[in-house]
Amino acid sequence: MTDSTNIAELFASAWTRHLISRFRFAFASLAFAAASTLAAAEFRGRLNPEVQPGTRSGGYLQKATADAVALLPELPPPTATVWAPRQPVSIKGATYATLLVSSPRSSVVLWFDRDRDGRFSPGERWSFPGPDAPVAISLPWDNGIYRQFPLQVFYSPPPQDPAAKRGPGETAEPRTLTYNFNFLASGTVDIDGKPLMFTFAPRPAEVALNLLTSRISVDGNFNGRYEADLGEMENPSGRLPVFRVGSRYLAPKSVDMLTGEVVFEERPASDYTRFDANPGQLMPDFDFVDLDGRKRRLSDYRGKYVLLDFWGTWCGPCIAEMKHLDPIYAKYGPRGFEVIGMIMEKTSGGLTPEQYAADLEKVRTFIAKAGHRWVQATQQSIERVAIDVIHVNAYPTCILLDPEGRVLSRRARGQELADLLAKYLP
């Protein structure tokens, strides 16, 4: 029995080793195949060596102090007025001394301390072509492949009083100053023989391109422009976005600012989680809380035409669209039309309880003053729908649903909304 048992044990042990060996070989083969597949699904491209002006900031001007005027290489003429920004001009952590000089019969002149030496040299003088026309300045910038920061500076005059007429050739005094404090980094990557255009827009305080925080745009249908309602512009908010590019699904994998190399990788279709809101698609149901604290649900509005209006008080076009909605809602509300305002005061989401409360109070005050009468959904209750489901990246985004909850239009604004309601609710 002992010998037989030992032989059986040895045989079982040998067979086990054989199976383990076969398993290891199969696993290694699969791993090699997977690695090969991943390598084949990477697409490489390059950043353009020049960046474009990005987000702008603006503010009011005030009369410059005597100390600021003393920094000029020469005194302005007695008829001139010297202006300074109320808030310092700050670009990526660096502050630049800035003055504007206006005279009644000459162009407005910009003095900008480009080298940040604390004074204005004769070479740091630019004349504005006119109101709201930019002065372009290249700032020295040591940032990977980027050696220049493209700055554009604008001034705007005060609103013209019709009763106040200027004489021939007189220049309006400047009231505000606007400049871009951010940049856009763009480039292309070859996808199946086609150049895929992409752009990265970092957060205002960031100098490096961080794929987890930078706004990313890709021309997924290769038509030469970025279309937010087609999902071609995404705010990652801590995770890499997946884009539909032709018949593929791609995500940015890496960007090297020292070499300019950019890598996109292919992803399975299941990684593309955006609800496209194409006509005929059933809108996913969701819960929300209104400004009075009442819990509601989208499906509660079955049987009505419903407009989901994603907006914020910071968004000028959103406010204009809501004014346009007032008479439309008054006309079609009794016929079966409803609006749900989808409040997004902070588009990145993930606020603190104190921030949510402060923004909620701000919205309540705005709605009470504006007099809009439709229901409003608080940001805290719907931001995951906006960010994770619909991927809203343009404001306002207005999605019109039919009585069954299916999408009629993702562009239901202005005349298009009026035409749709006239068709379905005559």
C-alpha positions as a Markdown table, in Angstrom:
| # | Residue | x | y | z |
|---|---|---|---|---|
| 1 | Met | 0.0 | 0.0 | 0.0 |
| 2 | Thr | 2.8 | 2.3 | 0.8 |
| 3 | Asp | 4.6 | 1.8 | -2.5 |
| 4 | Ser | 1.3 | 2.1 | -4.5 |
| 5 | Thr | 0.4 | 5.2 | -2.6 |
| 6 | Asn | 3.8 | 6.8 | -3.2 |
| 7 | Ile | 3.5 | 6.0 | -6.9 |
| 8 | Ala | 0.0 | 7.5 | -7.1 |
| 9 | Glu | 1.2 | 10.6 | -5.3 |
| 10 | Leu | 4.2 | 10.9 | -7.6 |
| 11 | Phe | 2.0 | 10.5 | -10.6 |
| 12 | Ala | -0.5 | 13.1 | -9.3 |
| 13 | Ser | 2.3 | 15.4 | -8.5 |
| 14 | Ala | 3.9 | 15.1 | -12.0 |
| 15 | Trp | 0.5 | 15.6 | -13.6 |
| 16 | Thr | -0.1 | 18.7 | -11.4 |
| 17 | Arg | 3.3 | 20.1 | -12.4 |
| 18 | His | 2.4 | 19.4 | -16.1 |
| 19 | Leu | -0.9 | 21.3 | -15.8 |
| 20 | Ile | 0.8 | 24.2 | -14.0 |
| 21 | Ser | 3.4 | 24.4 | -16.7 |
| 22 | Arg | 0.8 | 24.4 | -19.4 |
| 23 | Phe | -1.2 | 27.0 | -17.6 |
| 24 | Arg | 1.9 | 29.2 | -17.2 |
| 25 | Phe | 2.7 | 28.9 | -20.9 |
| 26 | Ala | -0.9 | 29.7 | -21.8 |
| 27 | Phe | -1.0 | 32.6 | -19.4 |
| 28 | Ala | 2.3 | 34.0 | -20.7 |
| 29 | Ser | 1.0 | 33.6 | -24.3 |
| 30 | Leu | -2.1 | 35.5 | -23.4 |
| 31 | Ala | -0.1 | 38.2 | -21.6 |
| 32 | Phe | 2.2 | 38.6 | -24.6 |
| 33 | Ala | -0.8 | 38.8 | -27.0 |
| 34 | Ala | -2.5 | 41.3 | -24.7 |
| 35 | Ala | 0.7 | 43.4 | -24.5 |
| 36 | Ser | 1.1 | 43.2 | -28.3 |
| 37 | Thr | -2.5 | 44.3 | -28.8 |
| 38 | Leu | -2.1 | 47.2 | -26.4 |
| 39 | Ala | 1.1 | 48.3 | -28.2 |
| 40 | Ala | -0.7 | 48.1 | -31.6 |
| 41 | Ala | -3.5 | 50.3 | -30.2 |
| 42 | Glu | -1.4 | 53.2 | -29.3 |
| 43 | Phe | -1.3 | 56.3 | -31.6 |
| 44 | Arg | 1.4 | 58.9 | -31.3 |
| 45 | Gly | 1.5 | 62.5 | -32.3 |
| 46 | Arg | 3.1 | 65.8 | -31.4 |
| 47 | Leu | 2.3 | 69.1 | -29.8 |
| 48 | Asn | 2.6 | 72.2 | -31.9 |
| 49 | Pro | 5.7 | 74.2 | -30.8 |
| 50 | Glu | 3.5 | 77.3 | -30.4 |
| 51 | Val | 0.6 | 77.7 | -28.0 |
| 52 | Gln | -2.5 | 79.8 | -28.6 |
| 53 | Pro | -4.1 | 82.4 | -26.2 |
| 54 | Gly | -6.5 | 80.8 | -23.8 |
| 55 | Thr | -9.0 | 82.0 | -21.2 |
| 56 | Arg | -9.3 | 85.8 | -20.7 |
| 57 | Ser | -9.7 | 87.8 | -17.5 |
| 58 | Gly | -10.9 | 91.4 | -17.3 |
| 59 | Gly | -11.3 | 94.3 | -14.9 |
| 60 | Tyr | -11.9 | 98.0 | -14.5 |
| 61 | Leu | -9.2 | 100.6 | -14.8 |
| 62 | Gln | -8.5 | 103.5 | -12.4 |
| 63 | Lys | -6.4 | 106.6 | -12.5 |
| 64 | Ala | -2.7 | 105.6 | -12.0 |
| 65 | Thr | -0.8 | 106.8 | -8.9 |
| 66 | Ala | 2.1 | 109.2 | -9.2 |
| 67 | Asp | 4.5 | 106.4 | -8.2 |
| 68 | Ala | 3.2 | 104.3 | -11.1 |
| 69 | Val | 3.5 | 107.2 | -13.6 |
| 70 | Ala | 7.1 | 107.7 | -12.4 |
| 71 | Leu | 8.0 | 104.3 | -13.8 |
| 72 | Leu | 7.4 | 105.6 | -17.4 |
| 73 | Pro | 10.6 | 106.5 | -19.4 |
| 74 | Glu | 9.0 | 109.9 | -20.2 |
| 75 | Leu | 6.2 | 112.0 | -18.8 |
| 76 | Pro | 3.0 | 111.8 | -20.8 |
| 77 | Pro | 1.6 | 115.1 | -22.3 |
| 78 | Pro | -0.5 | 117.3 | -20.0 |
| 79 | Thr | -3.7 | 116.4 | -22.0 |
| 80 | Ala | -3.1 | 112.6 | -21.4 |
| 81 | Thr | -4.6 | 110.5 | -18.7 |
| 82 | Val | -2.7 | 107.5 | -17.2 |
| 83 | Trp | -4.7 | 104.4 | -16.2 |
| 84 | Ala | -3.8 | 101.3 | -14.2 |
| 85 | Pro | -5.7 | 98.1 | -13.6 |
| 86 | Arg | -7.5 | 97.9 | -10.3 |
| 87 | Gln | -6.2 | 94.3 | -10.0 |
| 88 | Pro | -2.7 | 93.4 | -11.0 |
| 89 | Val | -2.1 | 91.7 | -14.3 |
| 90 | Ser | -1.1 | 88.1 | -13.2 |
| 91 | Ile | -0.2 | 85.3 | -15.7 |
| 92 | Lys | 0.7 | 81.9 | -14.4 |
| 93 | Gly | 2.0 | 83.2 | -11.1 |
| 94 | Ala | 3.9 | 86.2 | -12.4 |
| 95 | Thr | 2.7 | 89.8 | -12.0 |
| 96 | Tyr | 3.4 | 92.4 | -14.7 |
| 97 | Ala | 3.2 | 96.2 | -14.2 |
| 98 | Thr | 0.7 | 97.7 | -16.7 |
| 99 | Leu | -0.3 | 101.2 | -17.6 |
| 100 | Leu | -2.5 | 102.7 | -20.3 |
| 101 | Val | -2.1 | 106.3 | -21.5 |
| 102 | Ser | -5.0 | 108.0 | -23.4 |
| 103 | Ser | -5.1 | 111.3 | -25.1 |
| 104 | Pro | -8.1 | 113.0 | -26.7 |
| 105 | Arg | -6.7 | 112.9 | -30.3 |
| 106 | Ser | -4.3 | 110.0 | -30.2 |
| 107 | Ser | -4.5 | 106.2 | -29.9 |
| 108 | Val | -4.5 | 104.6 | -26.5 |
| 109 | Val | -1.0 | 103.4 | -25.6 |
| 110 | Leu | -0.2 | 100.3 | -23.5 |
| 111 | Trp | 2.9 | 100.2 | -21.4 |
| 112 | Phe | 3.7 | 96.6 | -20.2 |
| 113 | Asp | 6.7 | 95.6 | -18.1 |
| 114 | Arg | 7.5 | 92.6 | -20.3 |
| 115 | Asp | 10.9 | 91.8 | -18.7 |
| 116 | Arg | 9.5 | 92.4 | -15.1 |
| 117 | Asp | 12.4 | 94.6 | -14.1 |
| 118 | Gly | 10.2 | 97.0 | -12.3 |
| 119 | Arg | 10.3 | 99.8 | -14.9 |
| 120 | Phe | 9.0 | 100.5 | -18.4 |
| 121 | Ser | 11.6 | 100.7 | -21.1 |
| 122 | Pro | 11.0 | 102.4 | -24.5 |
| 123 | Gly | 10.6 | 99.0 | -26.1 |
| 124 | Glu | 7.7 | 98.1 | -23.8 |
| 125 | Arg | 5.3 | 100.4 | -25.5 |
| 126 | Trp | 2.4 | 99.3 | -27.8 |
| 127 | Ser | -0.4 | 101.3 | -29.5 |
| 128 | Phe | -3.8 | 99.8 | -29.5 |
| 129 | Pro | -5.4 | 99.5 | -33.0 |
| 130 | Gly | -8.7 | 100.6 | -31.4 |
| 131 | Pro | -11.2 | 99.6 | -28.8 |
| 132 | Asp | -11.6 | 95.9 | -28.4 |
| 133 | Ala | -8.7 | 95.3 | -30.8 |
| 134 | Pro | -5.8 | 93.4 | -29.3 |
| 135 | Val | -2.2 | 94.2 | -28.7 |
| 136 | Ala | -0.2 | 91.0 | -29.1 |
| 137 | Ile | 2.9 | 90.5 | -26.9 |
| 138 | Ser | 5.2 | 87.4 | -26.8 |
| 139 | Leu | 6.4 | 86.8 | -23.2 |
| 140 | Pro | 9.6 | 84.8 | -22.6 |
| 141 | Trp | 8.5 | 81.4 | -21.3 |
| 142 | Asp | 10.6 | 78.4 | -20.3 |
| 143 | Asn | 8.1 | 75.6 | -20.3 |
| 144 | Gly | 9.2 | 72.5 | -22.0 |
| 145 | Ile | 9.0 | 72.9 | -25.8 |
| 146 | Tyr | 7.2 | 76.2 | -25.3 |
| 147 | Arg | 9.5 | 79.3 | -25.3 |
| 148 | Gln | 6.9 | 82.0 | -25.7 |
| 149 | Phe | 3.6 | 82.8 | -24.0 |
| 150 | Pro | 1.2 | 84.5 | -26.4 |
| 151 | Leu | -0.4 | 87.4 | -24.6 |
| 152 | Gln | -3.3 | 89.4 | -26.1 |
| 153 | Val | -4.4 | 92.6 | -24.3 |
| 154 | Phe | -7.6 | 94.5 | -25.1 |
| 155 | Tyr | -9.2 | 97.7 | -23.7 |
| 156 | Ser | -12.9 | 98.7 | -23.9 |
| 157 | Pro | -14.4 | 102.2 | -23.5 |
| 158 | Pro | -17.3 | 102.9 | -21.3 |
| 159 | Pro | -20.8 | 102.5 | -22.8 |
| 160 | Gln | -21.4 | 105.5 | -25.1 |
| 161 | Asp | -23.8 | 108.1 | -23.9 |
| 162 | Pro | -25.8 | 109.2 | -27.0 |
| 163 | Ala | -25.8 | 112.7 | -25.6 |
| 164 | Ala | -22.0 | 112.8 | -25.3 |
| 165 | Lys | -20.6 | 113.4 | -28.7 |
| 166 | Arg | -16.8 | 113.3 | -29.3 |
| 167 | Gly | -15.1 | 115.6 | -31.7 |
| 168 | Pro | -13.5 | 114.4 | -34.9 |
| 169 | Gly | -10.6 | 112.1 | -34.2 |
| 170 | Glu | -11.2 | 112.0 | -30.5 |
| 171 | Thr | -10.5 | 108.7 | -28.7 |
| 172 | Ala | -12.8 | 107.2 | -26.1 |
| 173 | Glu | -11.1 | 106.8 | -22.7 |
| 174 | Pro | -10.5 | 103.2 | -21.7 |
| 175 | Arg | -12.8 | 101.7 | -19.0 |
| 176 | Thr | -11.8 | 98.1 | -18.8 |
| 177 | Leu | -8.7 | 95.9 | -19.5 |
| 178 | Thr | -8.9 | 92.3 | -20.7 |
| 179 | Tyr | -6.1 | 89.8 | -21.3 |
| 180 | Asn | -5.6 | 86.1 | -21.6 |
| 181 | Phe | -4.1 | 84.5 | -18.5 |
| 182 | Asn | -4.2 | 81.0 | -19.9 |
| 183 | Phe | -3.0 | 79.1 | -23.0 |
| 184 | Leu | -4.2 | 76.3 | -25.3 |
| 185 | Ala | -1.8 | 73.6 | -26.4 |
| 186 | Ser | -2.8 | 71.8 | -29.6 |
| 187 | Gly | -1.4 | 69.2 | -32.0 |
| 188 | Thr | -2.3 | 66.2 | -34.2 |
| 189 | Val | -2.0 | 62.5 | -34.0 |
| 190 | Asp | -2.3 | 60.1 | -36.9 |
| 191 | Ile | -5.4 | 57.8 | -36.7 |
| 192 | Asp | -5.8 | 55.3 | -39.5 |
| 193 | Gly | -4.1 | 57.7 | -41.9 |
| 194 | Lys | -6.1 | 60.8 | -40.8 |
| 195 | Pro | -4.7 | 63.6 | -38.6 |
| 196 | Leu | -6.7 | 63.8 | -35.4 |
| 197 | Met | -6.7 | 67.4 | -34.1 |
| 198 | Phe | -6.6 | 67.8 | -30.3 |
| 199 | Thr | -6.3 | 70.7 | -27.8 |
| 200 | Phe | -5.4 | 70.8 | -24.1 |
| 201 | Ala | -6.5 | 73.7 | -21.9 |
| 202 | Pro | -4.9 | 73.5 | -18.5 |
| 203 | Arg | -6.4 | 75.0 | -15.4 |
| 204 | Pro | -5.6 | 78.7 | -14.8 |
| 205 | Ala | -3.0 | 78.0 | -12.1 |
| 206 | Glu | -1.3 | 75.1 | -13.9 |
| 207 | Val | 1.7 | 75.5 | -16.2 |
| 208 | Ala | 2.1 | 71.8 | -17.1 |
| 209 | Leu | -0.4 | 69.8 | -19.1 |
| 210 | Asn | -2.1 | 67.5 | -16.6 |
| 211 | Leu | -4.3 | 65.0 | -18.4 |
| 212 | Leu | -6.4 | 64.5 | -15.3 |
| 213 | Thr | -7.3 | 68.2 | -14.9 |
| 214 | Ser | -6.8 | 69.8 | -18.3 |
| 215 | Arg | -9.9 | 70.4 | -20.6 |
| 216 | Ile | -9.3 | 68.1 | -23.6 |
| 217 | Ser | -10.9 | 68.5 | -27.1 |
| 218 | Val | -10.6 | 66.2 | -30.0 |
| 219 | Asp | -12.0 | 66.5 | -33.5 |
| 220 | Gly | -13.6 | 63.0 | -33.4 |
| 221 | Asn | -15.4 | 63.3 | -36.8 |
| 222 | Phe | -12.4 | 64.9 | -38.5 |
| 223 | Asn | -14.4 | 67.9 | -39.8 |
| 224 | Gly | -11.9 | 70.6 | -38.6 |
| 225 | Arg | -13.8 | 71.8 | -35.5 |
| 226 | Tyr | -14.6 | 70.8 | -31.9 |
| 227 | Glu | -18.3 | 70.2 | -31.2 |
| 228 | Ala | -19.2 | 70.0 | -27.5 |
| 229 | Asp | -22.7 | 68.5 | -28.2 |
| 230 | Leu | -21.0 | 65.6 | -30.0 |
| 231 | Gly | -18.8 | 64.9 | -27.0 |
| 232 | Glu | -15.6 | 66.3 | -28.5 |
| 233 | Met | -14.8 | 68.5 | -25.5 |
| 234 | Glu | -14.4 | 67.0 | -22.0 |
| 235 | Asn | -13.4 | 68.2 | -18.6 |
| 236 | Pro | -11.6 | 65.1 | -17.1 |
| 237 | Ser | -12.4 | 65.9 | -13.4 |
| 238 | Gly | -9.9 | 63.4 | -12.1 |
| 239 | Arg | -10.2 | 60.7 | -14.7 |
| 240 | Leu | -9.3 | 60.3 | -18.4 |
| 241 | Pro | -12.1 | 61.0 | -20.8 |
| 242 | Val | -12.9 | 58.5 | -23.6 |
| 243 | Phe | -13.7 | 59.9 | -27.0 |
| 244 | Arg | -15.4 | 58.4 | -30.1 |
| 245 | Val | -13.0 | 58.9 | -33.0 |
| 246 | Gly | -14.4 | 57.5 | -36.2 |
| 247 | Ser | -15.1 | 53.8 | -35.5 |
| 248 | Arg | -12.7 | 53.7 | -32.5 |
| 249 | Tyr | -12.8 | 54.8 | -28.9 |
| 250 | Leu | -9.7 | 56.6 | -27.7 |
| 251 | Ala | -8.4 | 58.2 | -24.5 |
| 252 | Pro | -5.3 | 60.4 | -24.0 |
| 253 | Lys | -2.5 | 58.3 | -22.4 |
| 254 | Ser | 0.4 | 60.6 | -22.0 |
| 255 | Val | 1.8 | 64.0 | -22.9 |
| 256 | Asp | 5.5 | 64.9 | -22.6 |
| 257 | Met | 6.1 | 68.7 | -22.6 |
| 258 | Leu | 9.9 | 68.2 | -22.8 |
| 259 | Thr | 9.7 | 66.3 | -26.2 |
| 260 | Gly | 6.2 | 67.3 | -27.3 |
| 261 | Glu | 5.1 | 63.7 | -27.8 |
| 262 | Val | 1.5 | 62.8 | -27.2 |
| 263 | Val | 0.0 | 59.3 | -27.0 |
| 264 | Phe | -3.6 | 58.2 | -27.4 |
| 265 | Glu | -4.7 | 54.6 | -26.7 |
| 266 | Glu | -7.6 | 52.6 | -27.9 |
| 267 | Arg | -10.3 | 51.7 | -25.4 |
| 268 | Pro | -13.2 | 49.2 | -25.5 |
| 269 | Ala | -16.5 | 50.6 | -26.5 |
| 270 | Ser | -17.8 | 49.9 | -22.9 |
| 271 | Asp | -15.4 | 52.6 | -21.6 |
| 272 | Tyr | -17.4 | 55.2 | -23.5 |
| 273 | Thr | -20.0 | 56.1 | -20.9 |
| 274 | Arg | -21.4 | 59.4 | -22.2 |
| 275 | Phe | -25.1 | 59.6 | -23.0 |
| 276 | Asp | -25.0 | 61.2 | -26.4 |
| 277 | Ala | -28.6 | 62.5 | -26.2 |
| 278 | Asn | -29.2 | 61.8 | -29.9 |
| 279 | Pro | -32.8 | 62.1 | -31.1 |
| 280 | Gly | -34.8 | 59.0 | -30.2 |
| 281 | Gln | -32.7 | 58.0 | -27.2 |
| 282 | Leu | -34.5 | 57.4 | -23.9 |
| 283 | Met | -33.1 | 59.8 | -21.4 |
| 284 | Pro | -31.9 | 58.0 | -18.2 |
| 285 | Asp | -34.2 | 58.7 | -15.3 |
| 286 | Phe | -32.8 | 60.5 | -12.3 |
| 287 | Asp | -33.8 | 62.0 | -9.0 |
| 288 | Phe | -33.3 | 65.7 | -8.1 |
| 289 | Val | -34.1 | 68.2 | -5.4 |
| 290 | Asp | -35.7 | 71.6 | -6.2 |
| 291 | Leu | -34.9 | 74.9 | -4.6 |
| 292 | Asp | -37.6 | 74.4 | -1.9 |
| 293 | Gly | -36.0 | 71.1 | -0.9 |
| 294 | Arg | -38.6 | 68.8 | -2.4 |
| 295 | Lys | -37.5 | 65.5 | -3.9 |
| 296 | Arg | -38.5 | 65.0 | -7.5 |
| 297 | Arg | -37.9 | 62.6 | -10.3 |
| 298 | Leu | -37.6 | 63.1 | -14.1 |
| 299 | Ser | -40.1 | 60.4 | -14.7 |
| 300 | Asp | -42.7 | 62.4 | -12.7 |
| 301 | Tyr | -43.0 | 64.5 | -15.8 |
| 302 | Arg | -44.0 | 61.7 | -18.3 |
| 303 | Gly | -46.7 | 62.9 | -20.5 |
| 304 | Lys | -45.1 | 66.4 | -21.0 |
| 305 | Tyr | -42.5 | 67.9 | -23.2 |
| 306 | Val | -39.6 | 68.6 | -20.9 |
| 307 | Leu | -36.7 | 70.9 | -21.5 |
| 308 | Leu | -33.5 | 70.2 | -19.4 |
| 309 | Asp | -31.7 | 73.5 | -19.3 |
| 310 | Phe | -28.1 | 73.3 | -17.9 |
| 311 | Trp | -27.1 | 76.8 | -16.8 |
| 312 | Gly | -25.2 | 78.9 | -14.2 |
| 313 | Thr | -25.4 | 82.5 | -13.1 |
| 314 | Trp | -21.9 | 83.0 | -14.3 |
| 315 | Cys | -23.0 | 82.2 | -17.9 |
| 316 | Gly | -24.1 | 85.2 | -20.0 |
| 317 | Pro | -25.7 | 83.2 | -22.8 |
| 318 | Cys | -27.5 | 81.1 | -20.2 |
| 319 | Ile | -29.1 | 84.1 | -18.7 |
| 320 | Ala | -30.1 | 85.4 | -22.2 |
| 321 | Glu | -31.6 | 82.1 | -23.0 |
| 322 | Met | -33.7 | 82.0 | -19.8 |
| 323 | Lys | -35.1 | 85.5 | -20.7 |
| 324 | His | -36.0 | 84.0 | -24.1 |
| 325 | Leu | -37.7 | 81.1 | -22.3 |
| 326 | Asp | -40.0 | 83.3 | -20.2 |
| 327 | Pro | -42.6 | 84.0 | -22.9 |
| 328 | Ile | -42.2 | 80.5 | -24.4 |
| 329 | Tyr | -43.0 | 78.9 | -21.0 |
| 330 | Ala | -45.9 | 81.2 | -20.4 |
| 331 | Lys | -47.3 | 80.2 | -23.8 |
| 332 | Tyr | -46.7 | 76.5 | -23.9 |
| 333 | Gly | -46.7 | 75.6 | -20.2 |
| 334 | Pro | -50.5 | 75.2 | -20.1 |
| 335 | Arg | -50.3 | 73.0 | -23.2 |
| 336 | Gly | -48.0 | 70.4 | -21.7 |
| 337 | Phe | -44.5 | 72.0 | -21.7 |
| 338 | Glu | -42.2 | 71.9 | -18.6 |
| 339 | Val | -38.7 | 73.2 | -18.0 |
| 340 | Ile | -36.3 | 71.9 | -15.4 |
| 341 | Gly | -33.4 | 74.2 | -14.7 |
| 342 | Met | -30.3 | 72.1 | -14.1 |
| 343 | Ile | -28.1 | 74.4 | -12.0 |
| 344 | Met | -24.3 | 74.1 | -12.4 |
| 345 | Glu | -22.6 | 77.0 | -10.6 |
| 346 | Lys | -19.3 | 75.2 | -10.4 |
| 347 | Thr | -18.8 | 72.9 | -13.5 |
| 348 | Ser | -16.1 | 70.8 | -11.9 |
| 349 | Gly | -18.5 | 69.6 | -9.1 |
| 350 | Gly | -17.4 | 68.1 | -5.8 |
| 351 | Leu | -17.9 | 71.2 | -3.7 |
| 352 | Thr | -17.8 | 71.4 | 0.1 |
| 353 | Pro | -21.1 | 71.6 | 1.9 |
| 354 | Glu | -20.4 | 75.3 | 2.6 |
| 355 | Gln | -19.8 | 76.0 | -1.1 |
| 356 | Tyr | -23.0 | 74.2 | -2.1 |
| 357 | Ala | -25.0 | 76.2 | 0.4 |
| 358 | Ala | -23.4 | 79.5 | -0.7 |
| 359 | Asp | -24.1 | 78.8 | -4.4 |
| 360 | Leu | -27.6 | 77.7 | -3.6 |
| 361 | Glu | -28.4 | 81.0 | -1.9 |
| 362 | Lys | -26.8 | 82.9 | -4.8 |
| 363 | Val | -29.1 | 81.0 | -7.2 |
| 364 | Arg | -32.2 | 81.6 | -5.1 |
| 365 | Thr | -31.5 | 85.3 | -5.0 |
| 366 | Phe | -31.0 | 85.4 | -8.8 |
| 367 | Ile | -34.2 | 83.4 | -9.6 |
| 368 | Ala | -36.3 | 85.6 | -7.2 |
| 369 | Lys | -35.0 | 88.7 | -8.9 |
| 370 | Ala | -35.3 | 87.3 | -12.5 |
| 371 | Gly | -38.8 | 85.9 | -11.9 |
| 372 | His | -38.4 | 82.6 | -13.8 |
| 373 | Arg | -41.2 | 80.4 | -12.8 |
| 374 | Trp | -40.2 | 76.9 | -13.8 |
| 375 | Val | -38.7 | 74.3 | -11.4 |
| 376 | Gln | -34.9 | 74.4 | -10.6 |
| 377 | Ala | -32.8 | 71.4 | -9.7 |
| 378 | Thr | -30.0 | 72.0 | -7.2 |
| 379 | Gln | -26.5 | 71.4 | -8.4 |
| 380 | Gln | -25.7 | 68.9 | -5.6 |
| 381 | Ser | -28.6 | 66.7 | -6.7 |
| 382 | Ile | -27.9 | 66.7 | -10.5 |
| 383 | Glu | -24.2 | 67.4 | -11.0 |
| 384 | Arg | -23.4 | 63.7 | -11.4 |
| 385 | Val | -26.0 | 63.5 | -14.2 |
| 386 | Ala | -24.4 | 66.6 | -15.8 |
| 387 | Ile | -20.8 | 65.4 | -15.4 |
| 388 | Asp | -20.9 | 61.6 | -15.5 |
| 389 | Val | -23.9 | 60.9 | -17.7 |
| 390 | Ile | -24.5 | 63.7 | -20.2 |
| 391 | His | -20.9 | 65.1 | -20.0 |
| 392 | Val | -22.1 | 68.7 | -20.3 |
| 393 | Asn | -19.3 | 70.9 | -21.5 |
| 394 | Ala | -21.1 | 73.8 | -23.1 |
| 395 | Tyr | -23.5 | 76.2 | -21.4 |
| 396 | Pro | -26.3 | 76.5 | -21.9 |
| 397 | Thr | -27.0 | 72.9 | -22.9 |
| 398 | Cys | -30.8 | 72.5 | -23.6 |
| 399 | Ile | -32.2 | 69.0 | -24.2 |
| 400 | Leu | -35.8 | 68.7 | -25.2 |
| 401 | Leu | -37.6 | 65.4 | -24.3 |
| 402 | Asp | -40.9 | 64.1 | -25.7 |
| 403 | Pro | -43.7 | 62.9 | -23.4 |
| 404 | Glu | -42.1 | 59.4 | -23.3 |
| 405 | Gly | -38.8 | 60.8 | -22.1 |
| 406 | Arg | -37.0 | 60.4 | -25.5 |
| 407 | Val | -34.7 | 63.0 | -26.8 |
| 408 | Leu | -36.1 | 65.4 | -29.5 |
| 409 | Ser | -33.1 | 67.7 | -29.6 |
| 410 | Arg | -29.9 | 68.5 | -27.7 |
| 411 | Arg | -29.8 | 71.9 | -29.3 |
| 412 | Ala | -33.3 | 73.1 | -28.2 |
| 413 | Arg | -32.4 | 76.8 | -27.9 |
| 414 | Gly | -33.7 | 80.0 | -29.4 |
| 415 | Gln | -35.7 | 79.6 | -32.6 |
| 416 | Glu | -35.1 | 75.9 | -32.7 |
| 417 | Leu | -37.0 | 75.4 | -29.4 |
| 418 | Ala | -39.8 | 77.7 | -30.5 |
| 419 | Asp | -40.1 | 75.8 | -33.8 |
| 420 | Leu | -40.2 | 72.4 | -32.1 |
| 421 | Leu | -42.9 | 73.5 | -29.6 |
| 422 | Ala | -45.0 | 75.1 | -32.4 |
| 423 | Lys | -44.8 | 71.7 | -34.2 |
| 424 | Tyr | -45.6 | 69.4 | -31.3 |
| 425 | Leu | -47.9 | 71.7 | -29.2 |
| 426 | Pro | -49.8 | 73.8 | -31.8 |
